[in-house]
Amino acid sequence: MPELPEVETYRRFLDELLLHQTIGQLFVFDAHVLAEPEAALRQAVVGASVTGTRRLGKNLFLELSTGRVLALHFGMTGDVGAYRDEHDRPRFTRVAFELADGLRVAFIDPRKFGRIRLADSVADFQRQKKLGPDALDLTLAELQTALRGRKTLLKPLLLDQRLAAGLGNWIVDEVLFQARLHPERVAGSLTPAEVVQLHAAIGLVLTTAIEAEANYHLFPTSFLIHAREWDAYPVPGSEAYKYCPTDQQTIVKKYVGGRATYYCPECQKLH
């Protein structure tokens, strides 16, 4: 599933291709991904220029010269690409935007859970979807307020997009590991120092993932994500990913709030 780091990578890619470019044509190959009538979408984007790109959590926005924004959500398998000739169109391209020079920008989605919709502004979209601040912009004061007095378990609370937009399952596991906090801690039980650690860990994990362009095998060996075995471990032939890089305890997998959760039982003790 494209998480915040993937979507930020998509945003940077689209920013290079689309900024100050005019959309000349819209091709809809599968209207299932449209959250708007095709005619309304066509009217809104054809002839409009892209004046900016933005991201809020896992949502990507193209700001249009008309003052409206095009919101892209990538669901489980969404991606973006570019092509010129029809025979080069990426498989599972559902929608494509053609620019004046003939380049086509593709919205790719094999499982068709992604959505394209119009919004009056990013702020309006945020209000409608009841999203908190972007996780990269979450301040320490906002996090302190969100945790204070809460009896909810820490992991499910951090996954609540009303607290911060863009904290997905593996990201929260990594954040809690880097902050040395058990996923089943009661959120309101964190000390002021632990909240500071948690806030710093959010920034560390997200910036590391974005710098690696969400290529998991490029993440440091000090990261927990390798235990998920999504990609090749940075050290060929090693099985060190099965163990905590700090104390060599076997990484535990259990379900917290119905979500698969990885943690170290030693350095993330449940007090």
C-alpha beads as a LAMMPS data file, in Angstrom:
LAMMPS data file: protein, C-alpha beads

271 atoms
270 bonds

1 atom types
1 bond types

-500.0 500.0 xlo xhi
-500.0 500.0 ylo yhi
-500.0 500.0 zlo zhi

Masses

1 110.0

Atoms # bond

1 1 1 0.000 0.000 0.000
2 1 1 1.416 3.420 -0.909
3 1 1 2.124 5.175 2.381
4 1 1 3.247 8.739 3.026
5 1 1 6.838 8.177 1.783
6 1 1 5.658 6.610 -1.482
7 1 1 3.130 9.371 -2.070
8 1 1 5.763 12.041 -1.410
9 1 1 7.951 10.311 -4.009
10 1 1 5.005 10.380 -6.445
11 1 1 4.459 14.070 -5.680
12 1 1 8.058 14.955 -6.510
13 1 1 7.836 12.959 -9.738
14 1 1 4.623 14.708 -10.805
15 1 1 5.974 18.085 -9.758
16 1 1 8.839 17.682 -12.245
17 1 1 6.500 16.653 -15.058
18 1 1 3.372 18.734 -14.507
19 1 1 4.305 22.016 -12.876
20 1 1 3.243 24.929 -15.132
21 1 1 2.091 22.491 -17.805
22 1 1 -1.355 22.573 -19.395
23 1 1 -3.495 19.451 -19.525
24 1 1 -4.599 19.097 -23.147
25 1 1 -6.521 15.842 -23.001
26 1 1 -7.941 13.409 -20.450
27 1 1 -8.048 9.687 -21.201
28 1 1 -10.241 7.511 -18.991
29 1 1 -9.571 3.805 -19.510
30 1 1 -11.501 2.662 -16.431
31 1 1 -13.995 5.014 -14.779
32 1 1 -14.077 2.843 -11.649
33 1 1 -11.339 4.996 -10.105
34 1 1 -13.265 8.231 -10.659
35 1 1 -15.097 9.701 -7.688
36 1 1 -16.560 12.326 -10.046
37 1 1 -18.666 12.025 -13.193
38 1 1 -16.254 11.755 -16.094
39 1 1 -17.773 14.758 -17.846
40 1 1 -17.305 16.948 -14.749
41 1 1 -13.708 15.839 -14.356
42 1 1 -12.971 16.476 -18.026
43 1 1 -14.470 19.944 -17.842
44 1 1 -12.414 20.768 -14.752
45 1 1 -8.995 19.627 -15.949
46 1 1 -8.794 19.923 -19.740
47 1 1 -7.293 23.297 -20.571
48 1 1 -6.199 23.921 -16.985
49 1 1 -2.561 24.324 -15.959
50 1 1 -0.984 22.701 -12.916
51 1 1 0.205 25.501 -10.647
52 1 1 1.454 23.365 -7.775
53 1 1 1.585 19.939 -6.176
54 1 1 0.869 19.189 -2.528
55 1 1 0.521 16.193 -0.262
56 1 1 -1.491 15.584 2.895
57 1 1 -0.785 12.207 4.424
58 1 1 -1.391 9.624 1.723
59 1 1 -3.297 12.067 -0.514
60 1 1 -1.666 13.899 -3.421
61 1 1 -3.055 17.119 -4.875
62 1 1 -2.617 18.874 -8.206
63 1 1 -3.453 22.550 -7.832
64 1 1 -5.105 23.839 -11.001
65 1 1 -5.107 27.302 -12.565
66 1 1 -8.899 27.342 -12.132
67 1 1 -8.444 27.492 -8.359
68 1 1 -9.664 23.933 -7.774
69 1 1 -7.521 20.928 -6.898
70 1 1 -7.405 17.379 -8.207
71 1 1 -7.058 14.915 -5.338
72 1 1 -5.390 11.546 -5.950
73 1 1 -5.624 8.688 -3.483
74 1 1 -3.737 5.527 -4.389
75 1 1 -5.646 2.870 -2.466
76 1 1 -3.810 -0.437 -2.081
77 1 1 -1.739 -0.545 -5.266
78 1 1 -1.751 2.884 -6.910
79 1 1 1.232 4.377 -8.708
80 1 1 2.087 7.036 -11.295
81 1 1 4.028 6.842 -14.538
82 1 1 4.623 8.580 -17.849
83 1 1 4.619 7.552 -21.512
84 1 1 4.262 8.996 -24.999
85 1 1 3.260 6.190 -27.332
86 1 1 0.206 4.019 -26.772
87 1 1 2.211 0.808 -26.953
88 1 1 4.269 2.074 -24.004
89 1 1 1.233 2.748 -21.806
90 1 1 1.893 1.097 -18.423
91 1 1 -0.263 -1.877 -17.638
92 1 1 -3.213 -1.043 -15.380
93 1 1 -3.238 2.625 -16.388
94 1 1 -6.751 3.744 -15.465
95 1 1 -6.509 7.448 -16.310
96 1 1 -3.967 9.518 -18.254
97 1 1 -3.448 13.259 -18.593
98 1 1 -1.880 14.407 -21.881
99 1 1 0.289 17.530 -21.914
100 1 1 0.893 19.909 -24.807
101 1 1 4.130 18.163 -25.831
102 1 1 2.406 14.783 -26.073
103 1 1 3.666 13.356 -22.785
104 1 1 0.998 11.401 -20.952
105 1 1 0.991 11.090 -17.179
106 1 1 -0.588 7.864 -15.981
107 1 1 -2.607 7.026 -12.873
108 1 1 -1.884 3.309 -12.461
109 1 1 -3.923 1.073 -10.159
110 1 1 -4.070 -2.726 -10.588
111 1 1 -6.696 -3.335 -7.895
112 1 1 -8.727 -0.189 -8.598
113 1 1 -9.075 0.931 -4.966
114 1 1 -7.548 4.322 -5.766
115 1 1 -9.708 7.378 -6.409
116 1 1 -9.497 10.639 -8.343
117 1 1 -11.748 13.460 -7.194
118 1 1 -12.095 17.220 -7.318
119 1 1 -11.982 19.525 -4.301
120 1 1 -12.295 23.247 -3.816
121 1 1 -9.018 23.324 -1.879
122 1 1 -6.672 21.113 0.124
123 1 1 -8.056 22.647 3.316
124 1 1 -11.624 21.842 2.251
125 1 1 -10.624 18.248 1.462
126 1 1 -8.941 17.990 4.874
127 1 1 -12.092 19.192 6.637
128 1 1 -14.371 16.869 4.698
129 1 1 -12.192 13.816 5.352
130 1 1 -11.576 14.851 8.991
131 1 1 -7.812 14.541 8.622
132 1 1 -5.305 15.842 11.133
133 1 1 -2.132 17.712 10.194
134 1 1 0.307 15.993 7.889
135 1 1 2.475 13.658 9.963
136 1 1 5.631 15.505 8.868
137 1 1 4.127 18.775 10.098
138 1 1 2.815 17.440 13.412
139 1 1 4.227 19.599 16.193
140 1 1 5.323 18.386 19.592
141 1 1 2.563 20.474 21.199
142 1 1 -0.084 18.879 18.947
143 1 1 1.171 15.406 19.814
144 1 1 1.209 16.193 23.539
145 1 1 -2.382 17.402 23.343
146 1 1 -3.506 14.356 21.346
147 1 1 -2.025 11.905 23.874
148 1 1 -2.922 13.676 27.092
149 1 1 -5.377 11.692 29.196
150 1 1 -6.113 9.153 26.441
151 1 1 -6.853 5.591 27.557
152 1 1 -6.522 4.232 24.023
153 1 1 -3.623 1.928 23.197
154 1 1 -0.757 3.779 21.603
155 1 1 -0.619 2.045 18.238
156 1 1 -4.340 2.314 17.327
157 1 1 -4.317 5.972 18.367
158 1 1 -1.334 6.786 16.138
159 1 1 -3.071 5.071 13.220
160 1 1 -6.075 7.358 13.624
161 1 1 -5.765 9.780 10.700
162 1 1 -7.546 12.456 12.742
163 1 1 -4.420 12.693 14.906
164 1 1 -1.963 12.922 12.030
165 1 1 -2.492 12.164 8.361
166 1 1 -0.100 9.634 6.884
167 1 1 0.930 7.359 9.764
168 1 1 0.354 3.882 8.327
169 1 1 0.838 0.448 9.861
170 1 1 4.521 -0.240 9.227
171 1 1 5.388 3.406 9.902
172 1 1 3.799 3.309 13.355
173 1 1 5.627 0.059 14.164
174 1 1 8.916 1.639 13.133
175 1 1 8.212 4.851 15.031
176 1 1 7.415 2.932 18.218
177 1 1 10.525 0.801 17.818
178 1 1 12.766 3.824 17.335
179 1 1 11.113 5.506 20.351
180 1 1 11.406 2.299 22.422
181 1 1 7.679 2.264 23.208
182 1 1 5.443 -0.795 23.382
183 1 1 2.523 -0.669 20.911
184 1 1 0.091 -1.582 23.710
185 1 1 1.098 1.210 26.066
186 1 1 -1.847 3.330 27.132
187 1 1 -1.349 6.554 25.188
188 1 1 -1.958 8.827 28.161
189 1 1 0.658 7.026 30.274
190 1 1 3.638 8.392 28.334
191 1 1 5.964 10.651 30.264
192 1 1 6.888 14.067 28.817
193 1 1 10.300 12.664 27.844
194 1 1 8.668 9.722 26.054
195 1 1 6.409 12.048 24.078
196 1 1 9.505 13.951 22.946
197 1 1 11.099 10.631 21.875
198 1 1 7.934 9.683 20.008
199 1 1 7.778 12.987 18.170
200 1 1 11.442 12.752 17.174
201 1 1 10.932 9.165 15.972
202 1 1 8.064 10.218 13.681
203 1 1 10.351 12.713 11.980
204 1 1 13.251 10.267 11.782
205 1 1 11.246 7.445 10.215
206 1 1 9.430 9.601 7.674
207 1 1 12.477 11.552 6.523
208 1 1 14.554 8.363 6.270
209 1 1 11.865 6.661 4.184
210 1 1 11.436 9.664 1.891
211 1 1 15.189 10.019 1.349
212 1 1 15.275 6.329 0.360
213 1 1 12.287 6.937 -1.960
214 1 1 10.485 4.176 -0.027
215 1 1 12.942 1.506 -1.212
216 1 1 12.908 -0.681 1.871
217 1 1 16.211 -2.406 1.193
218 1 1 17.900 1.000 1.432
219 1 1 16.683 1.585 4.984
220 1 1 19.330 1.362 7.729
221 1 1 19.897 -2.029 9.356
222 1 1 18.892 -0.321 12.612
223 1 1 15.305 -0.216 11.315
224 1 1 12.694 -2.794 12.291
225 1 1 11.006 -2.862 8.885
226 1 1 13.398 -5.537 7.597
227 1 1 11.649 -8.065 9.861
228 1 1 8.646 -7.820 7.544
229 1 1 10.736 -9.351 4.714
230 1 1 9.215 -7.075 2.059
231 1 1 12.515 -6.606 0.289
232 1 1 16.066 -7.920 0.259
233 1 1 17.956 -7.304 3.494
234 1 1 20.855 -4.831 3.028
235 1 1 23.363 -7.536 4.096
236 1 1 23.128 -10.446 1.608
237 1 1 22.904 -13.898 3.201
238 1 1 22.281 -12.529 6.692
239 1 1 19.239 -13.353 8.815
240 1 1 19.923 -10.533 11.249
241 1 1 16.603 -8.941 10.227
242 1 1 14.823 -11.548 12.387
243 1 1 16.398 -10.077 15.502
244 1 1 16.428 -6.702 17.193
245 1 1 19.493 -4.757 15.991
246 1 1 19.941 -3.385 19.516
247 1 1 19.727 -6.441 21.781
248 1 1 19.424 -9.387 19.333
249 1 1 16.086 -10.513 20.773
250 1 1 13.785 -12.251 18.288
251 1 1 11.310 -9.781 16.814
252 1 1 7.747 -10.576 17.882
253 1 1 4.718 -10.424 15.624
254 1 1 1.244 -10.096 17.094
255 1 1 -2.003 -8.320 16.303
256 1 1 -2.804 -5.040 18.014
257 1 1 -6.100 -3.396 17.207
258 1 1 -6.540 -5.966 14.445
259 1 1 -3.311 -4.931 12.704
260 1 1 -0.165 -7.019 12.281
261 1 1 2.414 -5.527 14.637
262 1 1 6.172 -6.082 14.969
263 1 1 8.189 -5.099 18.029
264 1 1 11.111 -6.070 20.255
265 1 1 10.013 -7.582 23.598
266 1 1 13.175 -6.383 25.316
267 1 1 13.654 -2.757 24.337
268 1 1 9.908 -2.130 23.987
269 1 1 8.793 -3.548 27.299
270 1 1 5.210 -3.051 28.412
271 1 1 5.465 -1.256 31.738

Bonds

1 1 1 2
2 1 2 3
3 1 3 4
4 1 4 5
5 1 5 6
6 1 6 7
7 1 7 8
8 1 8 9
9 1 9 10
10 1 10 11
11 1 11 12
12 1 12 13
13 1 13 14
14 1 14 15
15 1 15 16
16 1 16 17
17 1 17 18
18 1 18 19
19 1 19 20
20 1 20 21
21 1 21 22
22 1 22 23
23 1 23 24
24 1 24 25
25 1 25 26
26 1 26 27
27 1 27 28
28 1 28 29
29 1 29 30
30 1 30 31
31 1 31 32
32 1 32 33
33 1 33 34
34 1 34 35
35 1 35 36
36 1 36 37
37 1 37 38
38 1 38 39
39 1 39 40
40 1 40 41
41 1 41 42
42 1 42 43
43 1 43 44
44 1 44 45
45 1 45 46
46 1 46 47
47 1 47 48
48 1 48 49
49 1 49 50
50 1 50 51
51 1 51 52
52 1 52 53
53 1 53 54
54 1 54 55
55 1 55 56
56 1 56 57
57 1 57 58
58 1 58 59
59 1 59 60
60 1 60 61
61 1 61 62
62 1 62 63
63 1 63 64
64 1 64 65
65 1 65 66
66 1 66 67
67 1 67 68
68 1 68 69
69 1 69 70
70 1 70 71
71 1 71 72
72 1 72 73
73 1 73 74
74 1 74 75
75 1 75 76
76 1 76 77
77 1 77 78
78 1 78 79
79 1 79 80
80 1 80 81
81 1 81 82
82 1 82 83
83 1 83 84
84 1 84 85
85 1 85 86
86 1 86 87
87 1 87 88
88 1 88 89
89 1 89 90
90 1 90 91
91 1 91 92
92 1 92 93
93 1 93 94
94 1 94 95
95 1 95 96
96 1 96 97
97 1 97 98
98 1 98 99
99 1 99 100
100 1 100 101
101 1 101 102
102 1 102 103
103 1 103 104
104 1 104 105
105 1 105 106
106 1 106 107
107 1 107 108
108 1 108 109
109 1 109 110
110 1 110 111
111 1 111 112
112 1 112 113
113 1 113 114
114 1 114 115
115 1 115 116
116 1 116 117
117 1 117 118
118 1 118 119
119 1 119 120
120 1 120 121
121 1 121 122
122 1 122 123
123 1 123 124
124 1 124 125
125 1 125 126
126 1 126 127
127 1 127 128
128 1 128 129
129 1 129 130
130 1 130 131
131 1 131 132
132 1 132 133
133 1 133 134
134 1 134 135
135 1 135 136
136 1 136 137
137 1 137 138
138 1 138 139
139 1 139 140
140 1 140 141
141 1 141 142
142 1 142 143
143 1 143 144
144 1 144 145
145 1 145 146
146 1 146 147
147 1 147 148
148 1 148 149
149 1 149 150
150 1 150 151
151 1 151 152
152 1 152 153
153 1 153 154
154 1 154 155
155 1 155 156
156 1 156 157
157 1 157 158
158 1 158 159
159 1 159 160
160 1 160 161
161 1 161 162
162 1 162 163
163 1 163 164
164 1 164 165
165 1 165 166
166 1 166 167
167 1 167 168
168 1 168 169
169 1 169 170
170 1 170 171
171 1 171 172
172 1 172 173
173 1 173 174
174 1 174 175
175 1 175 176
176 1 176 177
177 1 177 178
178 1 178 179
179 1 179 180
180 1 180 181
181 1 181 182
182 1 182 183
183 1 183 184
184 1 184 185
185 1 185 186
186 1 186 187
187 1 187 188
188 1 188 189
189 1 189 190
190 1 190 191
191 1 191 192
192 1 192 193
193 1 193 194
194 1 194 195
195 1 195 196
196 1 196 197
197 1 197 198
198 1 198 199
199 1 199 200
200 1 200 201
201 1 201 202
202 1 202 203
203 1 203 204
204 1 204 205
205 1 205 206
206 1 206 207
207 1 207 208
208 1 208 209
209 1 209 210
210 1 210 211
211 1 211 212
212 1 212 213
213 1 213 214
214 1 214 215
215 1 215 216
216 1 216 217
217 1 217 218
218 1 218 219
219 1 219 220
220 1 220 221
221 1 221 222
222 1 222 223
223 1 223 224
224 1 224 225
225 1 225 226
226 1 226 227
227 1 227 228
228 1 228 229
229 1 229 230
230 1 230 231
231 1 231 232
232 1 232 233
233 1 233 234
234 1 234 235
235 1 235 236
236 1 236 237
237 1 237 238
238 1 238 239
239 1 239 240
240 1 240 241
241 1 241 242
242 1 242 243
243 1 243 244
244 1 244 245
245 1 245 246
246 1 246 247
247 1 247 248
248 1 248 249
249 1 249 250
250 1 250 251
251 1 251 252
252 1 252 253
253 1 253 254
254 1 254 255
255 1 255 256
256 1 256 257
257 1 257 258
258 1 258 259
259 1 259 260
260 1 260 261
261 1 261 262
262 1 262 263
263 1 263 264
264 1 264 265
265 1 265 266
266 1 266 267
267 1 267 268
268 1 268 269
269 1 269 270
270 1 270 271
